[in-house]
Amino acid sequence: MGYRMHVCKTYKIEYGRGLFNCQQGVVDRLLERYATTDEMWSSMDNTTYELSKEMFEDFINNLQKNKEEVKEILQKEFCKPQYMYKNVDIEEVYKEYIEGFTEVLQEADKNLDYIRLDWF
């Protein structure tokens, strides 16, 4: 137990290619359903998440274990008219999600034991 609170001054976001463009709602639903959310921190407006790397890895594994269910969720989401993905190959979308989440895990700061996700 510490005696004094200290302010952390360093946190950086590295601008990469960006993932899951305009798909925060889908990612939110997947996290809520397949991640251990009671151990995950999120900002009041749900634009920032922090979760342990171990938890994030479990999340990816849960997506893979529940592939058909996840594909159904993605199918419902990507067949909505506003997304204009009427001829979408849902298997390809699922694969892109798994690859994207795996990339997040690989690109996360190696000095930290958690992942911070920001939407902006």
Phi and psi in degrees as GROMACS dihedral restraints (atoms count N, CA, C in turn):
[ dihedral_restraints ]
;  ai    aj    ak    al  type     phi  dphi    fc
    3     4     5     6     1   -85.0    20    10
    4     5     6     7     1   164.7    20    10
    6     7     8     9     1  -103.9    20    10
    7     8     9    10     1   -28.7    20    10
    9    10    11    12     1  -131.6    20    10
   10    11    12    13     1   143.2    20    10
   12    13    14    15     1   -85.1    20    10
   13    14    15    16     1   140.4    20    10
   15    16    17    18     1  -126.2    20    10
   16    17    18    19     1   149.7    20    10
   18    19    20    21     1   -92.7    20    10
   19    20    21    22     1   128.4    20    10
   21    22    23    24     1   -83.3    20    10
   22    23    24    25     1   121.3    20    10
   24    25    26    27     1   -99.2    20    10
   25    26    27    28     1   -15.5    20    10
   27    28    29    30     1  -110.3    20    10
   28    29    30    31     1   117.4    20    10
   30    31    32    33     1  -152.6    20    10
   31    32    33    34     1   127.4    20    10
   33    34    35    36     1  -127.3    20    10
   34    35    36    37     1   145.1    20    10
   36    37    38    39     1  -107.3    20    10
   37    38    39    40     1   127.3    20    10
   39    40    41    42     1   -97.4    20    10
   40    41    42    43     1   124.5    20    10
   42    43    44    45     1   -79.2    20    10
   43    44    45    46     1   113.4    20    10
   45    46    47    48     1  -109.7    20    10
   46    47    48    49     1  -145.8    20    10
   48    49    50    51     1   -77.9    20    10
   49    50    51    52     1   -13.5    20    10
   51    52    53    54     1    75.0    20    10
   52    53    54    55     1   141.6    20    10
   54    55    56    57     1  -124.8    20    10
   55    56    57    58     1   151.8    20    10
   57    58    59    60     1    57.6    20    10
   58    59    60    61     1    50.4    20    10
   60    61    62    63     1   -54.5    20    10
   61    62    63    64     1   123.5    20    10
   63    64    65    66     1    57.2    20    10
   64    65    66    67     1    29.9    20    10
   66    67    68    69     1  -124.0    20    10
   67    68    69    70     1    26.3    20    10
   69    70    71    72     1   -59.5    20    10
   70    71    72    73     1   -39.3    20    10
   72    73    74    75     1   -60.4    20    10
   73    74    75    76     1   -40.2    20    10
   75    76    77    78     1   -67.3    20    10
   76    77    78    79     1   -46.6    20    10
   78    79    80    81     1   -61.4    20    10
   79    80    81    82     1   -42.3    20    10
   81    82    83    84     1   -56.8    20    10
   82    83    84    85     1   -47.1    20    10
   84    85    86    87     1   -63.3    20    10
   85    86    87    88     1   -40.0    20    10
   87    88    89    90     1   -66.5    20    10
   88    89    90    91     1   -42.2    20    10
   90    91    92    93     1   -62.7    20    10
   91    92    93    94     1   -44.7    20    10
   93    94    95    96     1   -60.6    20    10
   94    95    96    97     1   -35.8    20    10
   96    97    98    99     1   -88.2    20    10
   97    98    99   100     1   -35.0    20    10
   99   100   101   102     1  -117.2    20    10
  100   101   102   103     1    -1.7    20    10
  102   103   104   105     1  -109.3    20    10
  103   104   105   106     1   158.9    20    10
  105   106   107   108     1   -81.8    20    10
  106   107   108   109     1    87.0    20    10
  108   109   110   111     1   -72.0    20    10
  109   110   111   112     1   -17.9    20    10
  111   112   113   114     1   -70.3    20    10
  112   113   114   115     1   -14.6    20    10
  114   115   116   117     1  -108.6    20    10
  115   116   117   118     1     9.4    20    10
  117   118   119   120     1  -107.0    20    10
  118   119   120   121     1   137.0    20    10
  120   121   122   123     1   -98.5    20    10
  121   122   123   124     1   140.6    20    10
  123   124   125   126     1  -139.1    20    10
  124   125   126   127     1   150.0    20    10
  126   127   128   129     1   -70.5    20    10
  127   128   129   130     1   164.7    20    10
  129   130   131   132     1   -58.2    20    10
  130   131   132   133     1   -33.7    20    10
  132   133   134   135     1   -96.1    20    10
  133   134   135   136     1     9.0    20    10
  135   136   137   138     1    56.7    20    10
  136   137   138   139     1    33.3    20    10
  138   139   140   141     1  -102.2    20    10
  139   140   141   142     1    -5.8    20    10
  141   142   143   144     1  -136.3    20    10
  142   143   144   145     1   134.6    20    10
  144   145   146   147     1  -129.9    20    10
  145   146   147   148     1   145.3    20    10
  147   148   149   150     1  -131.2    20    10
  148   149   150   151     1   130.6    20    10
  150   151   152   153     1  -150.4    20    10
  151   152   153   154     1   153.5    20    10
  153   154   155   156     1   -65.6    20    10
  154   155   156   157     1   153.8    20    10
  156   157   158   159     1   -61.6    20    10
  157   158   159   160     1   -37.4    20    10
  159   160   161   162     1   -62.5    20    10
  160   161   162   163     1   -43.3    20    10
  162   163   164   165     1   -64.9    20    10
  163   164   165   166     1   -39.2    20    10
  165   166   167   168     1   -67.1    20    10
  166   167   168   169     1   -38.7    20    10
  168   169   170   171     1   -63.7    20    10
  169   170   171   172     1   -42.0    20    10
  171   172   173   174     1   -60.8    20    10
  172   173   174   175     1   -39.0    20    10
  174   175   176   177     1   -58.6    20    10
  175   176   177   178     1   -48.5    20    10
  177   178   179   180     1   -61.0    20    10
  178   179   180   181     1   -44.0    20    10
  180   181   182   183     1   -61.6    20    10
  181   182   183   184     1   -40.1    20    10
  183   184   185   186     1   -63.7    20    10
  184   185   186   187     1   -38.0    20    10
  186   187   188   189     1   -62.4    20    10
  187   188   189   190     1   -38.8    20    10
  189   190   191   192     1   -73.3    20    10
  190   191   192   193     1   -37.8    20    10
  192   193   194   195     1   -66.5    20    10
  193   194   195   196     1   -29.7    20    10
  195   196   197   198     1  -111.7    20    10
  196   197   198   199     1    40.8    20    10
  198   199   200   201     1   -52.2    20    10
  199   200   201   202     1   -49.9    20    10
  201   202   203   204     1   -65.4    20    10
  202   203   204   205     1   -39.6    20    10
  204   205   206   207     1   -65.3    20    10
  205   206   207   208     1   -42.7    20    10
  207   208   209   210     1   -63.4    20    10
  208   209   210   211     1   -41.7    20    10
  210   211   212   213     1   -62.2    20    10
  211   212   213   214     1   -35.7    20    10
  213   214   215   216     1   -64.5    20    10
  214   215   216   217     1   -42.5    20    10
  216   217   218   219     1   -61.8    20    10
  217   218   219   220     1   -45.8    20    10
  219   220   221   222     1   -64.2    20    10
  220   221   222   223     1   -40.4    20    10
  222   223   224   225     1   -59.9    20    10
  223   224   225   226     1   -46.5    20    10
  225   226   227   228     1   -60.8    20    10
  226   227   228   229     1   -40.8    20    10
  228   229   230   231     1   -72.0    20    10
  229   230   231   232     1   -45.4    20    10
  231   232   233   234     1   -85.9    20    10
  232   233   234   235     1     0.0    20    10
  234   235   236   237     1   -99.9    20    10
  235   236   237   238     1     2.6    20    10
  237   238   239   240     1   -70.3    20    10
  238   239   240   241     1   140.5    20    10
  240   241   242   243     1   -56.5    20    10
  241   242   243   244     1   -35.4    20    10
  243   244   245   246     1   -65.6    20    10
  244   245   246   247     1   -21.0    20    10
  246   247   248   249     1   -87.1    20    10
  247   248   249   250     1   -17.0    20    10
  249   250   251   252     1    54.5    20    10
  250   251   252   253     1    37.0    20    10
  252   253   254   255     1  -110.0    20    10
  253   254   255   256     1    52.7    20    10
  255   256   257   258     1   -67.5    20    10
  256   257   258   259     1   -30.5    20    10
  258   259   260   261     1  -108.1    20    10
  259   260   261   262     1    39.4    20    10
  261   262   263   264     1   -77.2    20    10
  262   263   264   265     1   141.6    20    10
  264   265   266   267     1   -91.5    20    10
  265   266   267   268     1   101.9    20    10
  267   268   269   270     1   -64.1    20    10
  268   269   270   271     1   -29.0    20    10
  270   271   272   273     1   -63.0    20    10
  271   272   273   274     1   -39.5    20    10
  273   274   275   276     1   -68.8    20    10
  274   275   276   277     1   -40.1    20    10
  276   277   278   279     1   -62.5    20    10
  277   278   279   280     1   -45.7    20    10
  279   280   281   282     1   -57.7    20    10
  280   281   282   283     1   -46.9    20    10
  282   283   284   285     1   -59.9    20    10
  283   284   285   286     1   -41.7    20    10
  285   286   287   288     1   -64.5    20    10
  286   287   288   289     1   -37.6    20    10
  288   289   290   291     1   -65.0    20    10
  289   290   291   292     1   -46.7    20    10
  291   292   293   294     1   -61.8    20    10
  292   293   294   295     1   -45.1    20    10
  294   295   296   297     1   -63.3    20    10
  295   296   297   298     1   -40.3    20    10
  297   298   299   300     1   -64.1    20    10
  298   299   300   301     1   -46.4    20    10
  300   301   302   303     1   -65.9    20    10
  301   302   303   304     1   -36.3    20    10
  303   304   305   306     1   -65.1    20    10
  304   305   306   307     1   -38.9    20    10
  306   307   308   309     1   -62.7    20    10
  307   308   309   310     1   -40.7    20    10
  309   310   311   312     1   -56.4    20    10
  310   311   312   313     1   -47.6    20    10
  312   313   314   315     1   -62.2    20    10
  313   314   315   316     1   -41.9    20    10
  315   316   317   318     1   -71.0    20    10
  316   317   318   319     1   -33.9    20    10
  318   319   320   321     1   -86.4    20    10
  319   320   321   322     1    -9.1    20    10
  321   322   323   324     1   -61.8    20    10
  322   323   324   325     1   152.3    20    10
  324   325   326   327     1   -56.9    20    10
  325   326   327   328     1   120.9    20    10
  327   328   329   330     1   -69.0    20    10
  328   329   330   331     1   -18.3    20    10
  330   331   332   333     1   -85.0    20    10
  331   332   333   334     1    -7.5    20    10
  333   334   335   336     1  -114.1    20    10
  334   335   336   337     1   153.1    20    10
  336   337   338   339     1   -98.9    20    10
  337   338   339   340     1    10.7    20    10
  339   340   341   342     1  -134.1    20    10
  340   341   342   343     1   166.7    20    10
  342   343   344   345     1  -116.9    20    10
  343   344   345   346     1   136.0    20    10
  345   346   347   348     1  -115.0    20    10
  346   347   348   349     1   124.9    20    10
  348   349   350   351     1  -111.6    20    10
  349   350   351   352     1   129.3    20    10
  351   352   353   354     1  -124.1    20    10
  352   353   354   355     1   137.9    20    10
  354   355   356   357     1  -109.1    20    10
  355   356   357   358     1   124.4    20    10
